[in-house]
């Protein structure tokens, strides 16, 4: 991975990382990659890494696995299936026989019960319109996952004309390399806090709050990573990229997905776990240490998986991980179970 926590180069740390209300629901409209991630600041409750990295171990780089579980870790909350009223993307009515079973099975609960930390997730099956949730709790800091929101806000404001050549270059760095400097430039170009809030309101997000600052008190990293969200909102954002809607043109959706499908190889983990080669995976990850000892990590991953009989969106937020790699392994394992369950 590139240096930085936040799921890209630099990383960002979140404050009180409690669980996240993970309610997956259907709405007709839905990272982190390269250069930016977020790194924790000494003594600060939350921290974000800059595109140049942080004093803590580079969030973009792999951390050793097998560290002892942190004493503050919380257990995973049993999954809850949430009926969906969405119409399948094919527009065809679904028979009861065609519906899928809840992928957050007892086996998943058992797996997570043996892991440190709190795991919150949401899954949406594109073909059946079903959605499910795992866990419950307050919104968490997004770290580099917010870059998907920044990109969509920019694209929706382009009125179908697309991004300028300069912004296209920055968007590629922001998504594929998860570069924080590029994200800061595009945050401003998208209208900052007000711009994202307006777009999110149009999309119908109910649990996401854009950060009010880029330079934040007691926080050494770009403040946009302090935007808070819940998994079901991330599913709603991702839906915007795969289903026709009034906010993004077909060209804009294709462009955004092309970036998410080409994140730098060392960041192609998380919701791609267990997915075989040849299957389309468009994803964005985020990672950040929450303390100076790097013994409490927040690791996030979300995206679209399509191929080999599956077509689904997934968002996973985890906290209380004793190491960066531990959190990555947890999401990889969960992703593998979801892939198998939806087959």
KAQUI-V900759 format. One line per field, one symbol per residue. phi: phi as a letter, one per 40 degrees, with the letter a starting at -180 (. if undefined). burial: # if it has 16 or more other C-alpha atoms within 10 Angstrom, else .. A space follows every 50 residues. Layout:
phi = ???
burial = ???
//
This chain:
phi = .cchbggaccbbbbcecccbcbbcbcbcaa.bbdcbbbbcbcgccaabcc ccgaccdddcccbccgcccccccbcccdcbcbdbbccddcgccbcdcccc cdccccccdcccccbcgbbbaabbccccgcabbbgaiccbccfccccccc ccccccccfgcgccdcccccccccccbfccccccccdcccggdccccccc ccchcbbbbcccabbbdfbcbdcdccdbabdccccccccdcbbdaccbcd cccccccccccbcddcbcbgccdgcccgccbbaabaaaccaccfbabbbb aaibbaifgbaababbbbagccaccccccccdccdcccdcccc
burial = ###############.##########################.####### ####.########.....##..##########.#.###...........# .####..##..##.#######################.############ ########...##...#..###############.##..####.###.## ..###.#####..#....#########################...###. .##.###.######..#########....#############.####### ######...##############################.#..
//
